[in-house]
Amino acid sequence: MKGQVSFDLSSGPWTLDGEAVFTRASDGRKLHFSGVHGDLADRKVTAQATVGDSPARKVDVTTYAIDASRVKVTPPGVGTAGSIEAQPFDTLLTRDGAAVFSEAFGSAPVPVGESLATIAGRVDASSMLGS
C-alpha cells in the first residue's frame, strides 16, 4: 500500500499495487479489479472494474468504517519511523459494486451493505524529522 495517511485517520489517499480477478469456474467468466485506491476521508474503496472484454470503468466497490479502538498508531519520532496498524475490519459492498458483480456473474456474492471482504493493514511511516 502506498499513500499519505494521516495519523488521526481522518484523511489520506492510498493505493494498492496489483489486481484482483474473480473467475467463475463453470464458464471462465471474469471480473478484474485494478487500480484499487481510496481515501480515509470518504471511506470508499474504488477500482477500475473490467467485465470480460468490456472497457474498464471506475466503480466504488466497497465502503468501510474505522473503529479507532482497533487501530494502533505509533507516531514517528526523532530518527524513528512510525506506523499505523489496523486489526481486521469488514468492507461493505456498495450498490455499484453489486452491479458490476451482477453484470459479470448474474448476481453479487453478498447483499448490498454486507461484508465483501475482511481486511487488515499496516502502514509504515518514515520519519520526516532529523536525527
NUVEXSE-909304 format. One record per residue (C-alpha): x negated, y negated, z negated; residue in one letter; residue number from 1. Coordinates in nm, 4 decimals. Example, Ala and Ser with C-alpha at 12.3 -4.5 7.8 and 13.67 -1.06 7.14 Angstrom:
2
+----------+----------+----------+----+-----+
:        u :        v :        w : aa :   i :
+----------+----------+----------+----+-----+
:  -1.2300 :   0.4500 :  -0.7800 :  A :   1 :
:  -1.3670 :   0.1060 :  -0.7140 :  S :   2 :
+----------+----------+----------+----+-----+
! end
This chain:
131
+----------+----------+----------+----+-----+
:        u :        v :        w : aa :   i :
+----------+----------+----------+----+-----+
:   0.0000 :   0.0000 :   0.0000 :  M :   1 :
:  -0.1244 :  -0.3457 :   0.0842 :  K :   2 :
:   0.0194 :  -0.6742 :  -0.0306 :  G :   3 :
:   0.0205 :  -0.9639 :  -0.2699 :  Q :   4 :
:   0.2353 :  -0.8505 :  -0.5602 :  V :   5 :
:   0.2908 :  -1.0953 :  -0.8479 :  S :   6 :
:   0.2081 :  -0.9645 :  -1.1935 :  F :   7 :
:   0.5507 :  -1.0736 :  -1.3224 :  D :   8 :
:   0.7081 :  -0.8556 :  -1.0458 :  L :   9 :
:   0.9243 :  -1.1433 :  -0.9206 :  S :  10 :
:   0.7782 :  -1.1625 :  -0.5713 :  S :  11 :
:   0.5227 :  -1.0270 :  -0.3361 :  G :  12 :
:   0.5209 :  -0.8832 :   0.0135 :  P :  13 :
:   0.3872 :  -0.5306 :   0.0606 :  W :  14 :
:   0.3382 :  -0.2881 :   0.3487 :  T :  15 :
:   0.2728 :   0.0841 :   0.3786 :  L :  16 :
:   0.0462 :   0.2476 :   0.6332 :  D :  17 :
:   0.1686 :   0.5420 :   0.8376 :  G :  18 :
:   0.5190 :   0.6556 :   0.9158 :  E :  19 :
:   0.7905 :   0.8921 :   0.8006 :  A :  20 :
:   0.9507 :   1.1289 :   1.0505 :  V :  21 :
:   1.2707 :   1.3221 :   0.9832 :  F :  22 :
:   1.3265 :   1.6153 :   1.2213 :  T :  23 :
:   1.6333 :   1.8380 :   1.2423 :  R :  24 :
:   1.5057 :   2.1946 :   1.2771 :  A :  25 :
:   1.8028 :   2.3223 :   1.4785 :  S :  26 :
:   1.7543 :   2.0910 :   1.7767 :  D :  27 :
:   1.4364 :   1.8899 :   1.7159 :  G :  28 :
:   1.6232 :   1.5563 :   1.6976 :  R :  29 :
:   1.4045 :   1.2953 :   1.5258 :  K :  30 :
:   1.4264 :   0.9732 :   1.3296 :  L :  31 :
:   1.0997 :   0.7806 :   1.2899 :  H :  32 :
:   1.0377 :   0.5071 :   1.0338 :  F :  33 :
:   0.7229 :   0.2970 :   1.0800 :  S :  34 :
:   0.6057 :  -0.0453 :   0.9689 :  G :  35 :
:   0.7582 :   0.0108 :   0.6255 :  V :  36 :
:   0.7492 :  -0.3093 :   0.4221 :  H :  37 :
:   0.9325 :  -0.5165 :   0.1674 :  G :  38 :
:   0.9106 :  -0.7973 :  -0.0821 :  D :  39 :
:   0.9681 :  -0.7735 :  -0.4547 :  L :  40 :
:   1.1802 :  -1.0904 :  -0.4343 :  A :  41 :
:   1.4596 :  -0.9247 :  -0.2338 :  D :  42 :
:   1.4125 :  -0.5608 :  -0.3489 :  R :  43 :
:   1.4605 :  -0.4119 :   0.0002 :  K :  44 :
:   1.2627 :  -0.1512 :   0.1915 :  V :  45 :
:   1.2632 :  -0.2384 :   0.5615 :  T :  46 :
:   1.1216 :  -0.0364 :   0.8513 :  A :  47 :
:   1.1162 :  -0.0058 :   1.2265 :  Q :  48 :
:   1.3562 :   0.2809 :   1.2989 :  A :  49 :
:   1.3423 :   0.4850 :   1.6192 :  T :  50 :
:   1.6119 :   0.7399 :   1.7005 :  V :  51 :
:   1.4987 :   0.9850 :   1.9665 :  G :  52 :
:   1.3642 :   0.7894 :   2.2658 :  D :  53 :
:   1.5571 :   0.4676 :   2.1972 :  S :  54 :
:   1.3647 :   0.1457 :   2.1234 :  P :  55 :
:   1.2579 :   0.0759 :   1.7646 :  A :  56 :
:   1.4655 :  -0.1694 :   1.5635 :  R :  57 :
:   1.4308 :  -0.3321 :   1.2238 :  K :  58 :
:   1.6504 :  -0.1723 :   0.9548 :  V :  59 :
:   1.6896 :  -0.2434 :   0.5826 :  D :  60 :
:   1.6784 :   0.1230 :   0.4800 :  V :  61 :
:   1.6994 :   0.1103 :   0.1005 :  T :  62 :
:   1.7200 :  -0.1235 :  -0.1966 :  T :  63 :
:   1.5757 :  -0.0769 :  -0.5428 :  Y :  64 :
:   1.5738 :  -0.2239 :  -0.8907 :  A :  65 :
:   1.2721 :  -0.2623 :  -1.1123 :  I :  66 :
:   1.3010 :  -0.1683 :  -1.4777 :  D :  67 :
:   1.0186 :  -0.3625 :  -1.6440 :  A :  68 :
:   1.0073 :  -0.1105 :  -1.9285 :  S :  69 :
:   0.8905 :   0.1497 :  -1.6732 :  R :  70 :
:   0.6109 :  -0.0653 :  -1.5312 :  V :  71 :
:   0.2664 :  -0.1051 :  -1.6856 :  K :  72 :
:   0.0970 :  -0.4331 :  -1.5944 :  V :  73 :
:  -0.2727 :  -0.4826 :  -1.6645 :  T :  74 :
:  -0.3754 :  -0.8353 :  -1.5581 :  P :  75 :
:  -0.7257 :  -0.8841 :  -1.4159 :  P :  76 :
:  -0.9820 :  -1.0379 :  -1.6435 :  G :  77 :
:  -1.3229 :  -1.1914 :  -1.6005 :  V :  78 :
:  -1.5118 :  -0.9385 :  -1.3893 :  G :  79 :
:  -1.2427 :  -0.6688 :  -1.4272 :  T :  80 :
:  -0.9699 :  -0.5540 :  -1.1933 :  A :  81 :
:  -0.6057 :  -0.5339 :  -1.2920 :  G :  82 :
:  -0.3252 :  -0.3029 :  -1.1923 :  S :  83 :
:   0.0500 :  -0.2579 :  -1.1741 :  I :  84 :
:   0.1748 :   0.0987 :  -1.2206 :  E :  85 :
:   0.5421 :   0.1900 :  -1.1784 :  A :  86 :
:   0.6871 :   0.5137 :  -1.3097 :  Q :  87 :
:   0.9237 :   0.6944 :  -1.0699 :  P :  88 :
:   1.2324 :   0.4986 :  -0.9640 :  F :  89 :
:   1.5134 :   0.5546 :  -0.7148 :  D :  90 :
:   1.5569 :   0.3808 :  -0.3813 :  T :  91 :
:   1.9236 :   0.3479 :  -0.2829 :  L :  92 :
:   2.0458 :   0.3987 :   0.0734 :  L :  93 :
:   2.1927 :   0.0873 :   0.2407 :  T :  94 :
:   2.4761 :   0.0774 :   0.4953 :  R :  95 :
:   2.2238 :   0.0045 :   0.7734 :  D :  96 :
:   2.0035 :   0.2912 :   0.6541 :  G :  97 :
:   2.3014 :   0.5278 :   0.6514 :  A :  98 :
:   2.3999 :   0.4100 :   1.0011 :  A :  99 :
:   2.0608 :   0.4928 :   1.1511 :  V : 100 :
:   2.0608 :   0.8383 :   0.9870 :  F : 101 :
:   2.4146 :   0.8935 :   1.1204 :  S : 102 :
:   2.3066 :   0.7875 :   1.4680 :  E : 103 :
:   2.0198 :   1.0357 :   1.4592 :  A : 104 :
:   2.1868 :   1.3307 :   1.2872 :  F : 105 :
:   2.5625 :   1.2704 :   1.2724 :  G : 106 :
:   2.5641 :   1.1833 :   0.9013 :  S : 107 :
:   2.3477 :   1.0298 :   0.6302 :  A : 108 :
:   2.1653 :   1.2586 :   0.3858 :  P : 109 :
:   2.3306 :   1.0850 :   0.0874 :  V : 110 :
:   2.6192 :   0.8376 :   0.0477 :  P : 111 :
:   2.5502 :   0.4632 :   0.0645 :  V : 112 :
:   2.4275 :   0.3436 :  -0.2746 :  G : 113 :
:   2.2903 :   0.6849 :  -0.3744 :  E : 114 :
:   1.9224 :   0.7741 :  -0.4110 :  S : 115 :
:   1.7491 :   0.8484 :  -0.0815 :  L : 116 :
:   1.4082 :   0.8893 :  -0.2428 :  A : 117 :
:   1.2374 :   0.8626 :  -0.5774 :  T : 118 :
:   0.9031 :   0.6875 :  -0.5645 :  I : 119 :
:   0.6262 :   0.5768 :  -0.7964 :  A : 120 :
:   0.3433 :   0.3423 :  -0.7221 :  G : 121 :
:   0.0224 :   0.1831 :  -0.8319 :  R : 122 :
:  -0.1315 :  -0.1386 :  -0.7076 :  V : 123 :
:  -0.4893 :  -0.2218 :  -0.7985 :  D : 124 :
:  -0.5769 :  -0.5883 :  -0.8079 :  A : 125 :
:  -0.9214 :  -0.7318 :  -0.7542 :  S : 126 :
:  -1.0386 :  -0.9925 :  -0.9992 :  S : 127 :
:  -1.0369 :  -1.3388 :  -0.8465 :  M : 128 :
:  -1.2251 :  -1.4673 :  -1.1484 :  L : 129 :
:  -1.6006 :  -1.4932 :  -1.1656 :  G : 130 :
:  -1.8013 :  -1.2723 :  -1.3974 :  S : 131 :
+----------+----------+----------+----+-----+
! end
